[in-house]
Amino acid sequence: MTKIGIESSQLSSIRSTLLDSAKLLSGKTDTDNGFGEKMKGAIESVADAQSKSKVLAENFELGKEQDLTKVMVGQNVSSLAFQMTLNVRNKVLSAYKDIMNMPV
């Protein structure tokens, strides 16, 4: 069995940060951190996943990494994290537009 070497909790931590941000938008807060702090943490997690994926791909190209599975899983984790962040951004923008279009 091939050891992937990517923390399985990395994607779930990004997911939980984004879910906490969504709860904050809906008014169901569990922590004292603001929405901006939650989004900052989520974006930093995504950036970390992307940088790890880049390093793995570069190491594979240079011959330092032999496990192609590890590289592909790293790229998929990075891609999925980015897609989740993009979807949250789209939902926030949609909610903002709805609020701005409400009559006062």
matplotlib code that plots the C-alpha trace (Angstrom):
import matplotlib.pyplot as plt

x = [0.0, 1.4, 1.7, 0.3, 2.1, -0.6, -2.4, -6.0, -7.1, -5.8, -8.9, -11.3, -9.8, -10.3, -13.9, -14.6, -13.2, -15.5, -18.5, -17.8, -17.7, -21.0, -22.5, -21.2, -23.1, -26.3, -25.9, -25.0, -21.6, -19.6, -16.6, -15.7, -13.7, -15.1, -16.0, -12.9, -10.7, -12.4, -12.0, -8.4, -7.7, -9.5, -7.6, -4.3, -5.1, -5.9, -2.6, -0.7, -2.3, -1.4, 2.2, 2.6, 1.2, 3.6, 6.6, 5.5, 5.1, 8.5, 10.1, 8.5, 9.8, 13.3, 13.2, 13.3, 9.8, 9.1, 5.4, 3.1, 0.1, 1.2, 1.7, -1.7, -3.5, -1.8, -2.9, -6.5, -6.6, -5.3, -7.9, -10.8, -9.8, -9.7, -13.1, -14.6, -13.2, -14.5, -18.0, -18.0, -16.9, -19.7, -22.3, -21.1, -21.3, -24.7, -25.9, -24.4, -26.2, -29.5, -29.0, -28.1, -31.2, -33.6, -35.9, -35.4]
y = [0.0, 3.4, 6.0, 9.2, 11.5, 14.2, 14.9, 13.7, 16.4, 19.2, 19.1, 18.6, 21.6, 23.8, 22.5, 23.1, 26.7, 27.4, 25.8, 28.0, 31.0, 30.0, 29.6, 33.0, 34.4, 32.8, 34.1, 30.7, 31.5, 29.0, 31.2, 34.8, 35.1, 37.4, 36.5, 38.2, 36.1, 32.9, 33.7, 34.7, 31.3, 29.5, 31.3, 30.7, 27.0, 26.9, 28.7, 26.2, 23.3, 24.9, 25.5, 21.9, 20.7, 22.9, 21.6, 18.0, 18.5, 20.2, 17.4, 14.8, 16.7, 16.9, 13.2, 13.8, 12.3, 8.9, 8.5, 9.8, 9.0, 11.3, 14.1, 13.6, 13.4, 16.7, 18.4, 17.1, 18.3, 21.7, 21.9, 20.9, 23.4, 26.2, 25.2, 25.2, 28.7, 29.9, 28.6, 30.3, 33.6, 33.3, 32.6, 35.6, 37.9, 36.6, 37.3, 40.8, 41.6, 40.3, 42.6, 45.6, 45.1, 45.0, 48.0, 50.1]
z = [0.0, -1.0, 1.8, 0.4, 2.9, 2.8, 6.0, 5.7, 8.1, 5.8, 3.6, 6.5, 8.3, 5.3, 5.1, 8.7, 8.5, 5.5, 7.3, 10.4, 8.1, 6.6, 10.1, 11.0, 8.0, 9.1, 12.6, 14.2, 15.8, 17.9, 18.4, 19.0, 15.8, 13.1, 9.6, 8.3, 10.5, 9.4, 5.8, 6.3, 7.9, 5.2, 2.4, 4.2, 4.4, 0.7, -0.1, 2.1, 0.2, -3.1, -2.1, -0.9, -4.1, -6.1, -4.1, -4.6, -8.4, -8.7, -6.7, -9.0, -12.1, -10.6, -9.7, -6.0, -5.5, -7.0, -5.9, -8.6, -6.5, -3.8, -6.3, -7.9, -4.5, -3.5, -6.7, -6.2, -2.6, -3.7, -6.5, -4.3, -1.6, -4.2, -5.6, -2.2, -1.5, -4.8, -4.1, -0.7, -2.3, -4.8, -2.1, -0.1, -3.1, -3.9, -0.4, -0.5, -3.8, -2.3, 0.7, -1.4, -3.6, -0.6, -0.4, 2.8]

ax = plt.figure().add_subplot(projection="3d")
ax.plot(x, y, z, "-o")
ax.set_aspect("equal")
plt.show()
